[in-house]
């Protein structure tokens, strides 16, 4: 269970890196929406679908390395299905944290506030996860 916490924590830290990029394109999106280039839902759906390949590649590479180096493949009853479940859990964690931070970057006014709030949120989740001594 400890390796799952560490793996989810690592992919969540990776998702924090996507917050500044959201603020860089924010002014362009507002300008294009004011000019009626596209509806807001098209941008949201496109941005959401754009996260999937990068999260998939990250979780596949990281999940493969962690799964084999930690020794999860050598446990009693280990199978290839367990490997895919592990990678799927990493992928789900990466995607959900990227979506959460994307929503927060939309709601919060500037980049500094968003990164501070996300960091405090991560500290809060870590403190109440049960793995902190």
C-alpha positions in Angstrom: 0.0 0.0 0.0 2.9 2.3 0.7 4.1 2.1 -2.9 0.7 3.1 -4.1 0.8 6.2 -1.9 4.3 7.1 -3.2 3.3 6.4 -6.8 0.1 8.5 -6.6 2.0 11.3 -4.8 4.6 11.3 -7.6 2.1 11.6 -10.4 0.2 14.3 -8.5 3.4 16.3 -8.2 3.8 15.8 -12.0 0.3 17.2 -12.5 1.2 20.4 -10.6 3.6 21.2 -13.5 0.6 21.6 -15.8 -0.8 24.6 -13.8 1.5 27.3 -15.3 0.7 26.2 -18.8 -3.0 26.7 -18.2 -2.4 30.3 -17.1 -0.2 31.1 -20.2 -3.0 30.2 -22.6 -5.8 31.8 -20.5 -5.6 35.2 -22.2 -5.7 33.6 -25.6 -8.7 31.6 -24.7 -10.6 34.6 -23.4 -9.7 36.6 -26.5 -11.0 33.8 -28.8 -14.1 33.3 -26.7 -14.9 37.0 -26.9 -14.5 36.9 -30.7 -16.9 33.8 -30.8 -14.3 31.5 -32.4 -15.6 28.4 -30.5 -17.9 27.6 -27.6 -16.4 27.1 -24.2 -17.5 23.4 -24.1 -15.4 22.7 -27.2 -12.3 24.1 -25.4 -13.0 22.1 -22.2 -13.6 18.9 -24.1 -10.5 19.4 -26.3 -8.3 20.3 -23.3 -9.6 17.3 -21.4 -8.9 14.9 -24.3 -5.4 16.4 -24.7 -4.5 15.4 -21.2 -5.1 11.7 -21.9 -2.1 10.9 -24.1 0.5 12.6 -21.9 -1.0 11.1 -18.7 -1.0 7.7 -20.5 2.6 7.9 -21.5 3.7 9.1 -18.1 1.8 6.5 -16.2 2.9 3.7 -18.5 6.6 4.6 -18.2 6.5 5.3 -14.5 4.2 2.5 -13.6 6.3 -0.1 -15.5 9.5 1.1 -13.8 8.0 1.1 -10.3 6.1 -2.2 -10.7 9.2 -4.2 -11.7 11.8 -2.4 -9.5 9.8 -2.6 -6.3 9.3 -6.3 -6.8 5.5 -6.4 -7.2 6.0 -8.9 -10.1 7.7 -11.3 -7.7 4.9 -11.5 -5.2 2.9 -14.7 -4.6 0.1 -14.8 -7.1 1.4 -12.0 -9.3 0.1 -11.9 -12.9 0.1 -9.7 -15.9 -3.4 -8.6 -14.9 -2.0 -7.1 -11.7 0.5 -5.1 -13.7 -2.2 -3.6 -15.9 -4.4 -2.8 -12.8 -1.4 -1.1 -11.2 -0.7 1.0 -14.4 -4.5 1.8 -14.7 -4.5 3.0 -11.1 -1.5 5.2 -11.8 -3.2 6.5 -15.0 -6.4 7.3 -13.1 -4.6 9.1 -10.4 -2.6 11.2 -12.9 -5.6 12.0 -15.0 -7.8 12.9 -12.1 -5.2 15.2 -10.5 -4.6 16.9 -13.8 -8.3 17.5 -14.2 -8.6 18.8 -10.6 -5.7 21.2 -11.0 -7.1 22.3 -14.4 -10.4 23.1 -12.7 -8.6 25.0 -9.9 -6.6 27.0 -12.4 -9.8 28.0 -14.0 -11.4 29.1 -10.8 -8.5 30.8 -9.1 -7.5 34.3 -10.3 -3.7 34.0 -10.8 -0.9 31.5 -11.0 0.6 32.2 -7.6 -2.7 31.7 -5.8 -3.4 28.5 -7.7 0.0 27.0 -7.0 -0.2 28.0 -3.4 -3.7 26.5 -3.0 -2.6 23.3 -4.8 0.4 22.9 -2.6 -1.7 23.4 0.5 -4.2 20.9 -0.8 -1.4 18.4 -1.4 -0.1 18.9 2.1 -3.6 18.4 3.5 -4.1 15.2 1.6 -0.7 13.9 2.6 -1.3 14.6 6.3 -4.5 12.8 6.4 -3.5 9.9 4.2 -2.2 7.9 7.2 1.4 7.5 5.9 2.9 10.5 7.7 4.7 9.6 10.9 
